[in-house]
Amino acid sequence: MKLQMKNWRWRGAAITGLVWLVGSVISSTVQADEVVLYDGKKVTGTIRSVDSQTLKIEVGKDLQEISLFDVTSYKFLEPALPQNVSQLLIDGEKPSYAAGPRTAKVKLRKGLHRFTLPYYHSVGLAKLEIQVSGPGMKKAEVPKDQLFRVNAEVREIPSREYQVDEAGFRLPVKIEKPEKYIAYRLMEWSHPVDVKSVDDLKAVPVKRYGASPRLALLSRRSAINFGFVFEGLIQIPQDGEYEFAVETDKNSKAKLYIGAYPSELYKQAKSNKSFGWKVTFSQSGSLTGTLKEWNDTGIHFQIPAAEKEIDLTLKPGAVHELWKIQEDTKQTKTVDRKGESKTEDSAYVTTQDGNVHRVSGEVVGMNEQSLLFQYQGQQREVNLDRVVGLVLQKNRVKPESKLALQSLMTLIGNTQIPGVVEWNEGATASITMPWGDRFSINKDYLESVKTVNARSVSLVEIQPDSVTQVPFFNQQYPYQINKSLIGQPLKIGTQSFSKGICVHARTVLVYQLGKNFEKFQTSPGLQAETGALGNVAVKVMADQKILFENPEFTSATKTESLDLDVTGCETLTLVVDFGKNQDVGDRFVWGNPRLIRKSPKELATNQK
């Protein structure tokens, strides 16, 4: 695999020759890296190294070594810049017992000062009001003629040029020709995405980039999850102390930074492409990008990572499926995959009458205009406009073990790459793919790293070996992952679950364990939206042995966590059957279902 960086420049350069803030301003708190363990506990500190088996993290003065087998996920957090470079003026995420707007004062010299304002909102009528007052400025919304855009010229200003003088005044930036309006990027999301902080917001793909003449709410929005980040310059008319005031509704949060762009917001996902290809790897992982070429050297993609595009070359055997993303979603074709070959490649192409036809053979390559396909002993060319999707089986790399310990790296931009990470405090991490390819990537491109097939394996990530669903009447409700049967968040009583399986009676799910696990843990109960309705018979079995049974599970049944022994078992069976009220309200949730894996002999694990 080859991976090439384009136009990357790290903004967090070394900072020298600066005058530190004086008075009441204190240095910012450094954020910590975070490691989540299999039992849900978190370890925070500074990650020093990662390899195929262990992770080392510095917690205070102690260096702890943790087996990767005991790690569920980990992420690196950018340390905040010193406040004389990027000052968090107003923190709307901190609790406040005072009514009205949040205010803060700052000393500013005459001239242009850069600011950044991230904002996010959940439900109800959104509100965001920003006012400034000081010498030469009455308390009011910032006049339009004093707002300017953060353009390429502003972005090129090094962090070290944002300074505070000896009198405690922030110094302005020097811009030759400032542009009118302020820049913004808009994000929207829906379940299961949940934004509860600016740190969550930066991982949401950008829906739209634009410019606004006002420093105010983009539009009057209600009952929608959205957020945006304003970036601009404010013209300060004369030296003095200025007061900023930010007011939001109770379901919104905002922060205001003065100075360099805050490093806490560096990792902003790019927008999802409205065209290109969605690619699924032969093992776990996927990416969305532009397919540039497919030849003897591999499949060449261009994918988003942070605010840049990177070139990625894959072996054809590393890819399982490729599906074209239509710019107009109305043009997306429905594909019938019944009878698809398990040994030959399948190409799904449109016919003259607009239907989708499947052709079996072998994909040879692709250029800008055509798919090259070996069919019935001859190489054929198919116009790319006709290609809907490809499923590769001919040369697919099969995993040596379904339970091999590895990591799944999520890049900024939502690309997920499987493999083994090796990193030792430098700027570059090395990744070895399951099929042998090895490449290096800037560590700052990593949004998060999840350990796959470690000690804790979520049942939502395992495909059932068999599914039996028998409706009481004619209507059938397919089981759902991480949401209720009508698409709502999973909830049992007052407890919510980000992970879980929701089923309707009668549903039987059977999973293959292969004697690899010791425990099955879950919090079962009726979905809260059913109210007082619902009466089901619940059973958990392992190799036909009943581990748990409740013949009359209702909304009044006390919610308890199950911790069941499945040591040496081949199968796990979850049964939700009809209860006394036929199937009225029989919507049942297996909350946070997970298997606890026994320690493989070849892995060193913690015995704490």
C-alpha positions as CSV (number, residue, x, y, z in Angstrom):
1,M,0.0,0.0,0.0
2,K,1.1,3.5,-0.8
3,L,-0.1,6.6,0.9
4,Q,1.0,10.1,0.0
5,M,0.2,13.3,2.0
6,K,-0.8,16.5,0.2
7,N,-0.1,20.0,1.3
8,W,-0.1,19.1,5.0
9,R,1.2,21.8,7.4
10,W,0.8,21.3,11.2
11,R,-0.5,24.4,12.8
12,G,0.7,23.5,16.3
13,A,4.3,24.7,15.6
14,A,6.8,25.4,18.4
15,I,6.0,28.7,20.1
16,T,8.9,31.0,21.0
17,G,9.6,34.6,21.9
18,L,6.1,35.3,23.3
19,V,5.1,37.4,26.2
20,W,2.8,35.5,28.6
21,L,-0.5,36.8,29.8
22,V,-0.5,38.7,33.0
23,G,-3.2,39.5,35.6
24,S,-6.1,37.1,36.1
25,V,-5.6,34.9,33.0
26,I,-4.1,31.6,33.8
27,S,-2.5,29.0,31.5
28,S,-5.0,26.6,29.8
29,T,-5.4,23.1,31.1
30,V,-3.8,20.5,28.8
31,Q,-6.3,17.9,27.6
32,A,-5.4,14.2,28.1
33,D,-5.4,11.2,25.8
34,E,-8.1,8.7,26.7
35,V,-8.0,4.9,26.8
36,V,-11.3,3.0,27.3
37,L,-11.0,-0.5,28.8
38,Y,-13.1,-3.5,28.3
39,D,-15.1,-3.0,31.5
40,G,-15.9,0.6,30.6
41,K,-13.3,2.2,32.8
42,K,-11.2,5.1,31.4
43,V,-7.6,5.9,31.7
44,T,-6.5,9.4,30.9
45,G,-3.0,10.7,30.5
46,T,-0.4,10.9,27.7
47,I,-0.1,7.9,25.4
48,R,3.6,7.3,24.8
49,S,3.6,4.3,22.5
50,V,1.5,1.6,20.9
51,D,2.4,-1.7,19.3
52,S,0.7,-4.9,18.3
53,Q,0.2,-6.1,21.9
54,T,0.6,-3.2,24.4
55,L,-0.2,0.5,24.9
56,K,1.9,2.6,27.3
57,I,0.3,5.7,28.8
58,E,1.8,8.2,31.3
59,V,-0.6,9.0,34.1
60,G,0.9,11.7,36.3
61,K,4.4,10.5,37.0
62,D,3.6,6.8,36.4
63,L,4.1,5.0,33.1
64,Q,1.4,2.3,32.8
65,E,1.6,-0.6,30.4
66,I,-1.8,-1.9,29.3
67,S,-2.4,-5.0,27.2
68,L,-4.1,-4.1,23.9
69,F,-6.4,-7.1,24.5
70,D,-7.9,-5.2,27.5
71,V,-8.5,-2.0,25.5
72,T,-11.8,-1.2,23.7
73,S,-10.7,2.1,22.1
74,Y,-8.3,5.0,22.5
75,K,-7.9,8.5,21.1
76,F,-5.3,11.2,21.1
77,L,-6.5,14.7,22.1
78,E,-4.8,17.8,20.9
79,P,-3.3,19.9,23.8
80,A,-4.7,23.4,24.0
81,L,-2.5,26.2,22.8
82,P,-1.2,28.6,25.5
83,Q,-3.8,31.4,26.1
84,N,-1.6,34.1,24.8
85,V,-1.8,32.4,21.5
86,S,-5.4,31.1,21.5
87,Q,-7.5,32.4,24.5
88,L,-10.8,30.7,25.5
89,L,-12.7,33.8,26.4
90,I,-16.1,32.3,27.0
91,D,-16.8,28.7,27.8
92,G,-20.5,28.0,27.4
93,E,-20.1,24.3,28.3
94,K,-19.2,25.1,31.9
95,P,-22.1,25.2,34.4
96,S,-23.4,28.6,35.2
97,Y,-25.9,29.6,37.9
98,A,-26.4,33.1,36.7
99,A,-29.2,34.1,34.4
100,G,-28.6,35.9,31.1
101,P,-25.6,36.0,28.8
102,R,-22.1,34.8,29.7
103,T,-19.6,37.7,29.6
104,A,-15.8,38.1,29.6
105,K,-13.4,41.1,29.2
106,V,-10.2,41.2,27.3
107,K,-7.7,44.0,26.5
108,L,-7.3,44.5,22.7
109,R,-5.1,46.9,20.7
110,K,-6.6,48.7,17.8
111,G,-6.7,46.6,14.6
112,L,-8.0,43.2,13.4
113,H,-8.3,40.3,15.9
114,R,-9.1,36.8,14.9
115,F,-11.9,34.9,16.7
116,T,-13.5,31.5,16.5
117,L,-17.0,30.6,17.8
118,P,-18.2,26.9,17.8
119,Y,-21.9,26.4,18.5
120,Y,-24.2,23.4,18.7
121,H,-27.9,22.9,19.4
122,S,-30.1,19.9,20.1
123,V,-33.9,20.4,20.3
124,G,-36.4,23.3,20.4
125,L,-36.0,26.8,19.2
126,A,-32.4,27.8,18.8
127,K,-30.9,31.0,20.2
128,L,-27.5,32.7,19.8
129,E,-26.9,36.4,20.5
130,I,-23.4,37.9,20.6
131,Q,-22.7,41.5,21.7
132,V,-19.6,43.5,22.1
133,S,-18.9,46.8,24.0
134,G,-15.9,48.9,24.7
135,P,-14.1,52.1,23.7
136,G,-15.8,53.3,20.5
137,M,-18.4,50.5,20.5
138,K,-21.8,50.5,22.2
139,K,-23.1,47.3,23.6
140,A,-24.7,45.7,20.6
141,E,-24.3,43.2,17.8
142,V,-21.0,43.7,16.0
143,P,-21.5,46.0,13.1
144,K,-21.2,44.3,9.7
145,D,-18.5,46.7,8.5
146,Q,-16.3,45.5,11.4
147,L,-16.4,41.9,10.5
148,F,-14.0,40.2,8.0
149,R,-13.3,36.7,6.7
150,V,-10.6,34.2,7.7
151,N,-9.2,33.5,4.3
152,A,-6.1,31.8,3.0
153,E,-3.9,34.8,4.0
154,V,-5.2,34.7,7.6
155,R,-4.7,30.9,7.8
156,E,-1.1,31.3,6.8
157,I,-0.3,33.4,9.8
158,P,1.9,31.4,12.2
159,S,0.6,30.8,15.7
160,R,3.7,32.6,17.1
161,E,2.5,35.9,15.7
162,Y,-0.6,35.9,18.0
163,Q,0.9,37.8,21.0
164,V,0.1,39.7,24.1
165,D,2.2,42.7,25.0
166,E,3.7,43.6,28.4
167,A,0.7,45.6,29.3
168,G,-1.6,42.6,28.8
169,F,-3.1,43.8,25.5
170,R,-3.7,41.3,22.7
171,L,-1.9,42.5,19.5
172,P,-3.8,42.6,16.2
173,V,-2.9,40.6,13.1
174,K,-1.7,42.4,10.0
175,I,-3.8,41.8,6.9
176,E,-3.2,43.6,3.6
177,K,-6.7,43.4,2.1
178,P,-9.3,41.9,4.5
179,E,-12.4,40.4,2.9
180,K,-15.9,41.2,4.0
181,Y,-18.1,38.6,5.8
182,I,-17.1,35.9,8.2
183,A,-16.6,32.2,7.2
184,Y,-18.7,29.4,8.7
185,R,-19.1,25.7,8.3
186,L,-22.4,24.0,9.1
187,M,-22.9,20.5,10.5
188,E,-26.1,18.5,11.0
189,W,-26.6,15.1,12.5
190,S,-29.2,12.5,13.6
191,H,-29.4,9.4,15.8
192,P,-27.2,7.5,16.6
193,V,-24.8,10.5,16.5
194,D,-25.0,12.4,19.7
195,V,-23.2,15.8,20.2
196,K,-22.7,16.8,23.8
197,S,-19.5,18.8,23.5
198,V,-17.3,20.7,21.0
199,D,-15.1,17.7,21.0
200,D,-18.0,15.7,19.6
201,L,-18.9,18.4,17.1
202,K,-15.6,18.3,15.4
203,A,-16.1,14.7,14.4
204,V,-19.4,15.5,12.5
205,P,-18.9,15.8,8.8
206,V,-19.4,19.4,7.4
207,K,-22.6,19.8,5.4
208,R,-21.9,23.2,4.0
209,Y,-19.3,25.9,3.9
210,G,-20.3,29.5,3.5
211,A,-19.9,33.2,4.5
212,S,-22.2,35.4,6.7
213,P,-22.4,39.2,7.0
214,R,-23.5,38.9,10.6
215,L,-22.1,37.3,13.8
216,A,-25.4,35.7,14.8
217,L,-27.5,32.6,14.4
218,L,-27.4,31.5,10.7
219,S,-31.2,31.0,10.6
220,R,-34.1,30.4,12.9
221,R,-34.0,26.6,13.3
222,S,-36.0,24.4,15.6
223,A,-36.2,20.7,16.5
224,I,-33.1,19.8,14.6
225,N,-29.6,18.8,15.7
226,F,-27.1,21.2,14.1
227,G,-24.0,23.2,14.8
228,F,-21.6,25.5,13.1
229,V,-18.2,27.1,13.6
230,F,-17.7,30.8,12.9
231,E,-14.2,32.0,11.9
232,G,-13.7,35.7,11.4
233,L,-11.8,38.9,12.2
234,I,-13.2,41.8,14.2
235,Q,-12.1,45.4,13.7
236,I,-11.3,47.0,17.0
237,P,-11.6,50.8,16.7
238,Q,-9.1,51.8,19.5
239,D,-7.0,50.4,22.3
240,G,-8.9,49.4,25.4
241,E,-10.8,46.7,27.4
242,Y,-13.7,45.1,25.5
243,E,-16.5,43.0,26.9
244,F,-18.0,40.1,24.9
245,A,-21.4,38.7,25.8
246,V,-22.8,35.4,24.4
247,E,-26.3,34.1,25.2
248,T,-27.8,30.8,24.0
249,D,-31.0,28.8,24.8
250,K,-30.8,26.0,27.3
251,N,-30.4,23.4,24.6
252,S,-27.4,25.1,23.0
253,K,-23.8,25.6,23.9
254,A,-21.1,28.0,22.5
255,K,-17.5,28.8,23.1
256,L,-15.6,32.0,22.0
257,Y,-11.9,32.0,21.3
258,I,-9.7,35.1,20.6
259,G,-6.4,34.6,18.8
260,A,-5.1,31.7,16.8
261,Y,-7.4,28.9,15.6
262,P,-7.8,26.7,18.7
263,S,-6.1,23.3,18.5
264,E,-9.1,21.7,20.2
265,L,-10.9,22.2,16.9
266,Y,-8.2,21.0,14.5
267,K,-9.8,17.6,13.8
268,Q,-12.8,18.7,11.8
269,A,-14.3,16.1,9.6
270,K,-14.7,17.0,5.9
271,S,-18.1,16.7,4.3
272,N,-19.3,13.3,3.1
273,K,-18.8,13.1,-0.6
274,S,-22.0,13.4,-2.7
275,F,-20.3,11.4,-5.4
276,G,-17.5,8.8,-5.7
277,W,-17.4,5.3,-4.3
278,K,-18.2,3.6,-1.0
279,V,-15.7,0.9,-0.4
280,T,-15.8,-2.0,2.1
281,F,-12.6,-3.9,2.9
282,S,-12.3,-7.6,2.8
283,Q,-12.1,-7.4,6.6
284,S,-13.5,-4.7,8.8
285,G,-13.3,-1.1,7.7
286,S,-14.6,1.1,4.9
287,L,-13.9,4.4,3.1
288,T,-15.6,6.9,0.8
289,G,-13.5,8.5,-1.9
290,T,-12.8,9.1,-5.6
291,L,-11.5,6.1,-7.6
292,K,-8.8,7.5,-9.8
293,E,-7.5,4.4,-11.5
294,W,-7.4,0.6,-11.3
295,N,-4.4,-1.1,-12.9
296,D,-1.6,-3.6,-12.2
297,T,-0.2,-1.6,-9.3
298,G,-3.5,-1.6,-7.5
299,I,-6.7,0.5,-6.9
300,H,-5.9,4.2,-6.6
301,F,-8.2,6.3,-4.4
302,Q,-8.3,9.8,-3.2
303,I,-9.9,10.0,0.3
304,P,-10.6,12.8,2.8
305,A,-8.5,13.1,5.9
306,A,-8.8,16.2,8.1
307,E,-9.0,19.2,5.8
308,K,-6.9,17.6,3.1
309,E,-7.2,14.8,0.5
310,I,-4.7,11.9,0.6
311,D,-3.9,9.4,-2.1
312,L,-4.3,5.7,-1.2
313,T,-3.4,2.6,-3.2
314,L,-5.0,-0.7,-2.3
315,K,-4.4,-4.3,-3.4
316,P,-7.6,-5.5,-5.2
317,G,-7.7,-8.5,-2.8
318,A,-8.0,-6.0,0.1
319,V,-11.4,-4.8,-1.2
320,H,-14.7,-6.7,-1.0
321,E,-17.3,-4.3,-2.3
322,L,-17.5,-1.0,-4.2
323,W,-20.7,0.9,-4.7
324,K,-21.1,4.1,-6.6
325,I,-22.5,7.1,-4.7
326,Q,-25.0,9.0,-6.8
327,E,-24.9,12.8,-6.7
328,D,-28.7,12.7,-7.0
329,T,-30.0,10.2,-4.4
330,K,-33.1,9.7,-6.5
331,Q,-30.9,8.0,-9.1
332,T,-29.7,5.4,-6.6
333,K,-30.6,1.9,-8.0
334,T,-32.1,-1.0,-6.1
335,V,-30.0,-4.1,-6.4
336,D,-31.2,-7.7,-6.1
337,R,-28.2,-9.7,-4.7
338,K,-30.0,-13.1,-4.4
339,G,-27.9,-15.8,-6.0
340,E,-24.7,-13.7,-6.0
341,S,-21.6,-15.8,-6.7
342,K,-19.3,-16.6,-3.8
343,T,-16.3,-17.5,-6.0
344,E,-16.5,-15.0,-8.9
345,D,-16.6,-11.2,-9.0
346,S,-20.0,-9.7,-9.6
347,A,-20.6,-6.5,-11.6
348,Y,-24.0,-4.7,-11.3
349,V,-24.7,-2.6,-14.4
350,T,-27.7,-0.8,-15.7
351,T,-29.4,-2.0,-18.9
352,Q,-31.0,0.2,-21.6
353,D,-34.4,-0.2,-19.9
354,G,-33.0,1.2,-16.6
355,N,-32.9,-2.1,-14.7
356,V,-29.8,-3.5,-12.9
357,H,-28.3,-6.6,-14.3
358,R,-25.6,-8.8,-12.6
359,V,-22.7,-10.1,-14.6
360,S,-20.3,-12.7,-13.1
361,G,-16.6,-12.9,-14.0
362,E,-13.4,-11.1,-12.9
363,V,-12.7,-7.4,-12.6
364,V,-9.4,-6.7,-14.5
365,G,-9.2,-2.9,-14.0
366,M,-10.7,0.5,-14.5
367,N,-9.8,3.7,-16.3
368,E,-11.5,7.1,-16.4
369,Q,-14.3,5.9,-18.7
370,S,-14.6,2.1,-18.5
371,L,-14.6,-1.0,-16.3
372,L,-12.5,-3.8,-17.7
373,F,-14.2,-7.1,-17.0
374,Q,-13.3,-10.7,-17.9
375,Y,-16.5,-12.4,-19.0
376,Q,-16.9,-15.8,-20.7
377,G,-13.3,-15.9,-21.6
378,Q,-13.1,-12.4,-23.1
379,Q,-12.2,-9.0,-21.7
380,R,-15.1,-6.6,-22.1
381,E,-15.3,-2.8,-21.5
382,V,-18.3,-1.4,-19.7
383,N,-19.0,2.3,-19.6
384,L,-18.5,3.5,-16.0
385,D,-21.8,5.5,-16.2
386,R,-23.5,2.1,-16.3
387,V,-21.7,0.6,-13.3
388,V,-23.7,0.5,-10.1
389,G,-21.5,-1.6,-7.9
390,L,-18.9,-4.4,-7.7
391,V,-18.5,-7.3,-5.4
392,L,-15.1,-8.9,-5.5
393,Q,-14.7,-12.6,-4.6
394,K,-12.1,-14.0,-7.1
395,N,-8.9,-12.7,-5.5
396,R,-10.3,-11.6,-2.1
397,V,-8.0,-11.9,0.8
398,K,-9.8,-14.0,3.4
399,P,-9.1,-13.4,7.1
400,E,-6.9,-16.0,8.8
401,S,-9.0,-15.8,11.9
402,K,-12.4,-14.2,12.6
403,L,-11.2,-13.4,16.1
404,A,-7.7,-12.1,15.3
405,L,-6.8,-9.1,17.5
406,Q,-6.3,-6.0,15.4
407,S,-7.3,-2.3,15.4
408,L,-9.7,-0.3,13.4
409,M,-8.4,3.2,12.7
410,T,-10.9,6.0,12.0
411,L,-9.3,8.9,10.1
412,I,-10.7,12.4,10.3
413,G,-13.1,12.2,7.4
414,N,-14.6,8.9,8.5
415,T,-12.4,6.5,6.6
416,Q,-11.9,3.3,8.6
417,I,-8.7,1.2,8.0
418,P,-8.1,-2.1,9.8
419,G,-4.7,-3.3,10.9
420,V,-2.1,-3.1,13.6
421,V,-0.8,0.3,14.8
422,E,2.7,1.0,15.9
423,W,3.6,4.4,17.3
424,N,6.4,5.7,19.6
425,E,5.9,9.4,20.4
426,G,6.8,10.7,16.9
427,A,4.6,12.5,14.5
428,T,4.1,9.4,12.3
429,A,2.3,6.1,13.1
430,S,2.9,2.9,11.2
431,I,0.0,0.7,10.2
432,T,0.2,-2.9,9.0
433,M,-2.9,-4.1,7.2
434,P,-4.3,-7.6,7.8
435,W,-3.2,-8.7,4.3
436,G,0.4,-7.6,4.8
437,D,0.6,-4.0,3.4
438,R,2.4,-1.5,5.6
439,F,2.3,2.3,5.4
440,S,2.9,5.4,7.5
441,I,0.4,8.2,8.4
442,N,0.6,11.4,10.3
443,K,-0.7,10.6,13.8
444,D,-2.8,13.8,13.7
445,Y,-4.9,12.2,11.0
446,L,-6.2,9.7,13.5
447,E,-9.6,10.5,15.0
448,S,-9.8,7.4,17.1
449,V,-8.6,3.8,17.3
450,K,-10.9,0.9,18.2
451,T,-9.5,-2.5,19.2
452,V,-11.3,-5.3,17.3
453,N,-11.8,-8.8,18.8
454,A,-10.3,-7.7,22.1
455,R,-11.5,-8.9,25.5
456,S,-14.9,-7.2,25.1
457,V,-16.8,-7.9,21.8
458,S,-20.1,-6.1,21.3
459,L,-22.8,-8.4,20.0
460,V,-24.0,-5.6,17.7
461,E,-20.8,-6.1,15.7
462,I,-21.3,-9.8,15.2
463,Q,-23.6,-11.2,12.4
464,P,-26.1,-13.7,13.8
465,D,-25.6,-17.2,12.4
466,S,-29.4,-17.5,12.1
467,V,-32.4,-15.2,12.6
468,T,-35.9,-16.5,13.1
469,Q,-38.7,-13.9,13.2
470,V,-42.3,-15.0,13.4
471,P,-45.0,-12.2,13.5
472,F,-48.1,-12.8,15.6
473,F,-50.2,-11.2,12.8
474,N,-49.1,-10.6,9.2
475,Q,-46.8,-7.6,9.9
476,Q,-43.2,-8.4,10.6
477,Y,-40.7,-6.0,12.3
478,P,-37.1,-6.8,11.4
479,Y,-34.7,-6.6,14.4
480,Q,-32.7,-3.3,14.7
481,I,-29.2,-2.5,15.7
482,N,-28.6,0.5,18.0
483,K,-32.1,1.9,17.5
484,S,-35.7,1.0,18.3
485,L,-38.0,-0.6,15.8
486,I,-39.2,2.9,14.8
487,G,-35.8,4.5,14.7
488,Q,-35.7,6.0,18.2
489,P,-32.8,5.8,20.7
490,L,-32.8,2.6,22.7
491,K,-34.2,3.2,26.2
492,I,-35.2,0.8,29.1
493,G,-37.1,2.8,31.7
494,T,-34.9,5.9,32.3
495,Q,-31.7,4.2,31.1
496,S,-30.5,4.9,27.5
497,F,-28.2,2.7,25.5
498,S,-26.0,3.7,22.6
499,K,-25.5,0.1,21.7
500,G,-28.1,-2.6,21.7
501,I,-30.5,-4.9,19.7
502,C,-34.2,-4.2,19.5
503,V,-36.5,-7.1,18.6
504,H,-40.2,-7.8,18.3
505,A,-41.8,-11.0,19.5
506,R,-41.2,-13.7,18.3
507,T,-37.5,-13.3,17.4
508,V,-34.7,-15.9,17.9
509,L,-31.1,-14.8,17.3
510,V,-28.4,-17.5,17.3
511,Y,-24.6,-16.5,17.4
512,Q,-21.6,-18.8,16.9
513,L,-19.1,-18.5,19.8
514,G,-16.6,-21.2,18.9
515,K,-15.7,-21.7,22.5
516,N,-13.9,-18.3,22.4
517,F,-15.8,-16.5,25.2
518,E,-16.2,-16.7,29.0
519,K,-19.1,-14.3,29.7
520,F,-22.2,-12.9,28.1
521,Q,-23.3,-9.6,29.6
522,T,-26.4,-7.4,28.8
523,S,-29.1,-5.3,30.4
524,P,-32.5,-6.6,29.0
525,G,-35.8,-4.8,29.1
526,L,-38.8,-3.5,27.2
527,Q,-38.3,-0.5,25.0
528,A,-39.5,2.6,26.9
529,E,-41.7,3.9,24.0
530,T,-44.1,0.9,24.6
531,G,-45.2,2.5,27.9
532,A,-47.0,0.0,30.2
533,L,-47.7,-2.4,27.3
534,G,-45.6,-5.4,26.5
535,N,-45.4,-8.8,28.0
536,V,-42.8,-11.2,26.6
537,A,-41.1,-14.5,27.5
538,V,-37.4,-14.1,27.5
539,K,-34.7,-16.8,27.4
540,V,-30.9,-16.9,27.0
541,M,-29.4,-20.2,26.1
542,A,-25.8,-21.5,25.4
543,D,-25.6,-24.8,23.6
544,Q,-29.3,-25.4,24.4
545,K,-28.6,-24.9,28.1
546,I,-30.9,-22.3,29.7
547,L,-28.8,-19.6,31.4
548,F,-31.6,-17.1,32.0
549,E,-35.4,-17.3,31.7
550,N,-38.3,-15.0,32.5
551,P,-41.6,-16.2,31.2
552,E,-43.4,-12.9,31.9
553,F,-41.1,-9.9,31.3
554,T,-43.0,-6.6,31.5
555,S,-42.2,-2.9,31.9
556,A,-42.6,-3.4,35.6
557,T,-39.8,-6.0,35.7
558,K,-36.8,-4.6,37.5
559,T,-33.9,-3.9,35.1
560,E,-30.9,-5.9,36.0
561,S,-27.6,-6.6,34.3
562,L,-27.0,-10.2,33.3
563,D,-23.5,-11.7,33.7
564,L,-23.8,-15.3,32.3
565,D,-21.1,-17.9,32.0
566,V,-20.6,-19.2,28.4
567,T,-17.2,-20.8,28.9
568,G,-16.7,-23.6,26.4
569,C,-19.9,-23.0,24.5
570,E,-20.3,-23.1,20.7
571,T,-23.6,-21.1,20.4
572,L,-25.5,-18.3,22.1
573,T,-29.3,-18.1,21.6
574,L,-31.4,-15.1,22.5
575,V,-35.2,-15.8,22.5
576,V,-38.0,-13.2,22.8
577,D,-41.3,-15.0,22.6
578,F,-45.0,-13.9,22.8
579,G,-46.3,-13.3,26.3
580,K,-49.8,-13.1,27.8
581,N,-50.9,-10.0,25.8
582,Q,-50.3,-11.6,22.4
583,D,-47.8,-9.2,20.7
584,V,-49.1,-5.8,21.9
585,G,-46.1,-3.6,22.8
586,D,-43.7,-6.6,22.6
587,R,-40.6,-4.4,21.7
588,F,-37.7,-5.8,23.6
589,V,-34.1,-4.5,24.0
590,W,-30.9,-6.3,24.7
591,G,-29.1,-3.3,26.1
592,N,-25.3,-3.1,25.6
593,P,-24.9,-6.9,24.8
594,R,-21.3,-8.0,24.8
595,L,-19.2,-11.1,25.0
596,I,-16.2,-11.2,27.2
597,R,-13.5,-13.2,25.5
598,K,-11.0,-15.5,27.3
599,S,-7.3,-14.6,27.0
600,P,-5.6,-16.2,24.0
601,K,-2.4,-18.0,25.0
602,E,-0.3,-16.0,22.6
603,L,-1.4,-12.7,24.1
604,A,0.0,-11.2,27.4
605,T,-2.9,-9.7,29.4
606,N,-3.3,-7.8,32.5
607,Q,-4.1,-9.9,35.6
608,K,-5.2,-6.9,37.7
